[in-house]
Amino acid sequence: MRIGELARATGVEIETVRYYEKSGLLPEPARQANGYRAYSARHLERLAFIRHCRALDMPLADIARLLDFNDHPQSDCGDVNTLIDAQLARVRARLASMHALEAQLAALRARCREPHATQECGILHELVAAAHGEACACHPAPGRGGAGHADPRVFAADAEAPERPGRCDNQAG
């Protein structure tokens, strides 16, 4: 099959197929008499393997190792487990980060419950305060909900963040 057929069969862009060839993940195909690449069922299977690993957000270096393990079926699968464990740890870390981000956005959103003129928008006031290096609803000052976090971007929302002028959540303040 030709490169376009291979790309369509696997849902991979043609340029990506070429990149995988250049990077060594996909072996160079034989050439037909007219110079066109001739891909085999082996290429199709390997590209589908790569695509599946990419769908699992695995780095190319790890995919290369997994392909090597697959090419050498007598090797110990303990290293395969280690690779998957490392990917699982990366995914769990991203999930924790996404949960913290969700809490930060919810705290920011709570600053403006009703539509008003933007000059009265609590969200914008919070973002401006943060731009000036001040604590805000989504990034409290150290000791105000973020204790123990070295990275201020990972602070959880602080429900008792100080009141700011322009807050439009219809609460007294």
Residue pairs with C-beta under 8 A, 6 or more apart in sequence:
1 9
1 38
1 39
1 40
1 44
2 36
2 37
2 38
2 39
3 14
3 17
3 18
3 37
3 39
4 14
5 39
6 12
6 17
6 39
6 43
6 44
6 47
7 13
7 14
7 16
7 17
9 44
10 44
10 47
10 48
10 51
11 51
12 20
12 47
12 50
12 51
17 26
17 47
20 26
20 47
20 50
21 27
21 28
21 29
23 60
23 64
24 64
25 46
25 50
25 60
25 63
25 64
25 67
26 43
26 46
26 47
26 50
27 42
27 43
27 46
29 37
29 38
29 39
29 40
29 43
30 37
30 38
30 40
31 37
31 38
32 38
46 67
49 66
49 67
49 70
50 63
50 67
53 62
53 63
53 66
54 63
56 87
57 87
57 90
57 91
58 66
58 83
58 87
62 83
62 86
62 87
65 79
65 83
66 80
66 83
69 75
69 77
69 79
69 80
97 154
100 154
100 155
100 156
103 156
103 157
104 138
104 139
104 155
104 156
104 157
105 138
106 157
107 137
107 138
107 157
107 158
107 159
107 161
108 123
108 126
108 127
108 136
108 137
108 138
109 123
110 137
110 157
110 169
111 122
111 123
111 125
111 126
111 137
111 164
111 167
111 168
111 169
112 121
112 122
112 123
112 167
112 168
112 169
113 168
113 169
113 170
114 168
114 169
114 170
116 168
118 124
119 166
120 166
120 168
121 166
121 168
122 164
122 166
122 167
122 168
122 169
124 166
125 164
125 165
125 166
125 167
126 136
126 137
126 138
126 164
127 136
129 135
129 136
129 164
130 136
130 138
130 139
135 141
135 144
135 161
135 162
136 161
137 157
137 158
137 161
138 155
138 157
139 146
139 152
139 153
139 155
140 146
140 155
140 157
140 158
140 161
142 152
144 158
144 160
144 161
145 155
145 156
145 157
145 158
145 160
145 161
146 152
146 154
146 155
146 156
146 158
149 155
163 173
167 173
